[in-house]
Amino acid sequence: MKDSYDFSKGRRGRVVAEPPLESGKVRITIRLDEDLVDYFGTIADRSGGKVGYQTLINSALREYVEGKTLKWEETLRRIIREEMARNSAA
């Protein structure tokens, strides 16, 4: 280590410039269960790098919020109908 350093040409601020933000995107910190991150990571890996896990999580959240995902009641009714039809056919 030197005895002294010259900071006369130093500048205050970030060491690395912040990358430009994507329009409409917000950077947040969120804690998710490890199995969920692994699930979306596996799907992203299968895509061969075409889509990232964060994009997949964003899409899943958007489908839920916009009501595009089946409600659990609808899924349960469909399963019951299928089982009843299967049992009545036997």
C-alpha positions in Angstrom: 0.0 0.0 0.0 1.1 3.5 -0.7 1.6 6.0 2.0 -0.7 8.5 0.2 -3.0 8.6 -2.8 -3.9 11.5 -5.1 -7.7 11.9 -5.4 -7.5 15.4 -7.0 -8.9 14.1 -10.3 -11.5 11.9 -8.6 -15.2 12.4 -9.2 -18.1 11.7 -6.9 -20.8 9.4 -8.1 -21.3 5.9 -9.3 -18.3 3.8 -10.2 -20.2 2.1 -13.0 -22.9 4.0 -15.0 -26.4 2.7 -14.4 -27.8 0.9 -17.5 -30.7 2.6 -19.2 -34.1 1.5 -17.8 -36.5 -0.3 -20.0 -39.7 1.6 -20.6 -42.5 0.5 -18.3 -40.2 -1.7 -16.2 -39.5 -1.2 -12.5 -36.5 -2.7 -10.7 -37.5 -4.3 -7.4 -36.2 -6.7 -4.9 -38.6 -9.6 -4.2 -38.1 -12.8 -2.2 -39.7 -15.9 -3.8 -39.7 -19.5 -2.7 -36.7 -21.4 -4.1 -38.9 -24.1 -5.7 -40.7 -21.4 -7.7 -37.5 -19.9 -9.0 -36.2 -23.3 -9.8 -39.4 -24.1 -11.7 -39.3 -21.0 -13.9 -35.5 -21.4 -14.3 -36.0 -24.9 -15.6 -38.5 -23.7 -18.2 -36.2 -20.9 -19.2 -33.3 -23.3 -19.6 -35.5 -25.5 -21.8 -36.2 -22.6 -24.1 -32.5 -22.5 -24.9 -32.1 -18.9 -23.8 -35.0 -17.5 -25.8 -36.8 -16.4 -22.7 -35.6 -15.6 -19.2 -37.1 -16.8 -15.9 -38.0 -13.2 -14.9 -40.0 -12.8 -18.1 -41.8 -16.1 -17.4 -42.6 -15.0 -13.8 -43.8 -11.6 -15.2 -46.1 -13.4 -17.7 -47.5 -15.7 -15.1 -48.3 -12.8 -12.8 -49.9 -10.9 -15.7 -52.1 -13.8 -16.7 -53.3 -14.1 -13.0 -54.0 -10.4 -12.7 -55.8 -10.2 -16.0 -57.9 -13.3 -15.1 -56.6 -15.4 -17.9 -55.8 -18.3 -15.6 -58.5 -20.7 -14.6 -59.9 -20.2 -11.2 -59.5 -23.2 -8.9 -63.3 -23.6 -8.7 -63.5 -24.0 -12.5 -60.7 -26.5 -12.5 -62.4 -28.5 -9.7 -65.7 -28.5 -11.5 -64.0 -29.7 -14.7 -62.3 -32.5 -12.8 -65.5 -33.6 -11.1 -67.3 -33.6 -14.4 -64.6 -35.7 -16.0 -64.6 -38.2 -13.1 -68.4 -38.5 -13.1 -68.4 -39.1 -16.9 -65.7 -41.7 -16.5 -67.5 -43.5 -13.7 -70.9 -43.4 -15.5 -69.3 -44.9 -18.6 -67.9 -47.8 -16.7 
